Amino acid sequence: MSTSHDSSSPSPKPPTGIRWRSSTLFILSTVGMGLFTDLFLYGLIVPIMPFILRDRIGVPHSQIQSHTSILLACYAGASMLSCVPAGIIADRLATRQLPFLGGLVALLASTVLLFAGRSIGLLILARVFQGISGAVVWTVGLALVMDTVGSERLGVAMGSIFSIISVGQVVSPVLGGVVYKKAGSGAVFAMAFGLLVVDFLMRLAVVEKSASAEYGIVVDPSAPADEAENQNNGEANEESPLLRKSSDDDNDIEQWKIPPNQPTWVRRFPVISCLKHPRLLTAQGVAIMQALLLSIFDASLPTEAHDLFGFDSLQAGILFAPLLLPLLLLGPLAGKAVDIYGVKPASLLGFTTLSIPLLLLRTPHASSDSFSEILKLSALLLLCGCSLSLLSSPSIVESGHVVELYYRYNRAHFGSRSPYAQLYAVNSVASYLGLTIGPLMAAALRESVGYGNMNAVVAGLCLGMGALSWVYLGGKPRMLLWKRGRV
């Protein structure tokens, strides 16, 4: 637990195990565990939700899709509304740990209600609590990562974390389906409660680097003291690789200056003054699209698989594996590529290549040779997963880079602490907006124009987002700068 001490005390005793508890590896593992738990419990419910609605609540089959989408949207909507308050509170508190633990309390309440709920109202309330927990863990957790590693290693750190949490995304639907079919919902939620205990102990044990510095303890001696201080404070520095490889657009310092005498509401949430920049707005668009894509798969794939092949909860859970497995295998490599080559190539390639298998998802159909059609669907989902792995870190890295530049030239506006919790609150709002829109969009389009045409619409959105990424992410392309006489 993070501990502060009275400066009048001559030799305060550091917490037991402070070196390993405040090490970069343990902090990143704790954040990864928190995100893993959030997504594991989310994914645990997705493939069995239609069957809980049918078997426990008695919802007619014709209403399963709409009720599933509503429950997914409730989670996302609650998260979206909770992100900004979570970010403001986290930036104003001396430690990130307290709100991090508070999020876990909400997740516990959600799990209890999902286990015991026997009505739509209780299931909705459970999803609201789960959404609040998700907002806290993503907002505070990502800010804690930025505090710990700084911007220069953010891409590979986030790629590695997404690789860890994608295990939860891959395993939880399969486990949820298997255990629900073999042992019922009680066994499913026993796994959930066990995971919550481990997550709680790790969050309780973590010591932030700022707290260890108060005791004169340098946990990562390979990093120079001044560099570690900059990382802990989230400050930009001259040697940051992100700053060194920034485009010619970044040389115009005036674009990063924030006018003085901002309104009171802006000074209370200063990161909002950064949202005028098209690069940051585009980064939020990428976050919206990434979340929208995943939520559309969550909302429509189990129902489509049931309608085409008669899949039960176990088979629907297994079907998510080819979609999510590439995130596990390719996440760190994609994050490293973003650190080396920038966000523009990854985002452009991810969105453009994703549109192809999305268009082809109309081709699997019910037939006497269902095995070959299942293989076809699985192969297309695998290709979708490969493209999605390229989109896991560009939004977060680009957002951190832009705000780092704003913070560098406007210290008086932001105060003594960099606004990364507020930034990732905004980023989480964008993600949860996508998670809110996705299920509702999936229900509306699938019921009105069919599954194939729904995916065609989504493919068109991907192509549009890819074009915006090419123009704005990482600065204007040299071709456009040349036309404007900038190079």
C-alpha positions, 0 to 999 in steps of 0.5 A, a space after each residue: 500500500 502506498 504510504 506517506 510520512 511526516 517530513 519531521 520523522 528522521 528515519 521513516 521505516 519503508 513498507 515491507 517489500 517496497 522494492 518488489 512492490 514498487 518495481 516496474 514489473 510488479 506495477 505493470 503486472 498489477 495494472 495488467 491483472 486489473 484489466 485482465 479481471 475486468 475483461 475476463 469477467 466481461 468476457 465470461 458473461 458475453 457467451 452465456 448471457 443469451 442462455 441466462 436470459 432464456 433459462 433464468 429470466 425466461 426471455 423469449 427467443 425473439 427478444 434475446 438479441 435486443 436484451 443482450 444488446 441492452 445489457 452490453 450497452 448498460 455496461 458501456 454507458 455506465 463506464 462512459 459516464 464514470 470515466 471523467 469523475 474517475 480521472 478528476 479524482 485520480 489526478 487530485 488524490 496523492 495516490 492512484 491506489 485508493 481509486 484503483 481499489 474502489 473500482 474493485 469494490 464496484 466489480 465485486 458488487 456487480 459479480 454478486 448481482 449477476 450471480 444472484 439476479 433473477 430479473 432484468 432490473 437486477 442484471 441491468 444494475 449489475 452491468 452498471 456496477 461492472 461499467 463503473 469498475 471498468 471506468 476506474 480500472 482503465 482510467 486509473 490503470 493507464 495513468 499508473 502505467 504512464 506514471 511508471 514507464 513514461 512515454 518512451 516505452 508506452 507502446 511496448 508496455 501497452 502492447 505487452 499489457 494488452 497481450 496479457 489481458 487478451 488471454 482473459 478475452 480469449 479464455 473467458 468466453 471459452 471457460 464461461 461456455 464450458 463451465 456453464 454447460 457442464 456445471 451451471 452458473 454457480 461454478 462460473 461465478 466461483 471462478 469470478 470470485 476467486 479471481 477477484 481475491 487475487 486482484 484485490 491482494 495485488 492492488 493492495 500490495 502495489 507501491 507507486 514509484 512516487 511513494 518509494 522515492 520518498 524513502 530514497 529508494 531507486 527501484 530501477 537502477 538502470 534508469 538515471 535518477 532524473 529520467 526516473 523522476 521525469 517518468 514518475 511525474 509524467 513529464 516530457 523530456 528532450 530525449 523522449 523517442 516520441 518527441 524525437 520522431 515527431 513530424 515537422 508539424 511538431 516543430 511549430 511550438 505555437 500550436 501547442 500553446 494554450 491561451 491564458 485566462 481559461 474558463 474555470 471549468 477548463 481549469 478544473 479539467 485542464 486536459 479538455 483544452 487539448 481536445 481542439 487538436 485534430 491528432 487527439 480527436 482522431 486518436 479518440 476516433 480510433 478508440 471509438 472504432 476499436 471498441 465499437 468493432 469488439 462490441 459488435 462481435 460480442 453482441 452479434 456473433 453468439 446469436 449468429 452462430 446459434 442461428 447458422 449452426 445451432 451453437 450452444 454456449 460452449 461452442 459460441 465461446 470457443 468461436 471467440 478464440 480465433 478472433 482474440 488469439 492474435 491479440 495475445 500473440 501479436 500485441 507486443 510486436 504491434 506495440 513495439 512497431 508503434 514505438 519504432 515506426 509511429 502510430 500512423 502505419 499501424 492504424 492505417 494498415 489495421 483499419 484497411 486490412 480489417 475491412 476485407 474479412 468484414 466484407 467476407 463475413 457474409 459468405 458463411 451460411 447454414 448448409 449440410 456441410 456445416 464443418 467447412 462453413 464453420 472453418 470459413 467463419 473461423 478463418 475470417 475471424 482470425 484475419 479480423 483478429 490480426 488486424 485488430 491487434 494493430 489497433 490496440 495501442 495507437 490511440 493510447 500512444 498518440 493521446 499520450 504524445 499529444 498531451 505530453 507536448 501540451 504539458 511541456 509548453 503549458 506547465 502553469 495551465 496544468 499545475 504540478 502534476 501531469 493530467 494523464 488520469 484525465 487524459 485516459 478518462 477522455 480516452 476511456 469515454 471514447 472507448 465506452 462510447 464505442 462499446 455503447 453504440 456497438 451493441 445497439 448498432 448491431 441489433 438495429 442493423 442485423 435485424 433490419 438489413 441482415 448480418 452480412 450487410 451489417 458487417 459491410 457498413 462496419 467495413 465502410 466505417 473502418 475505411 473512413 477511419 483509416 483515411 483519417 488516421 493517415 491524414 492526422 495521426 502522428 502529424 500530417 503526412 509529408 505529401 500533404 505538408 509538401 503541398 502546403 509548402 511546409 517541407 
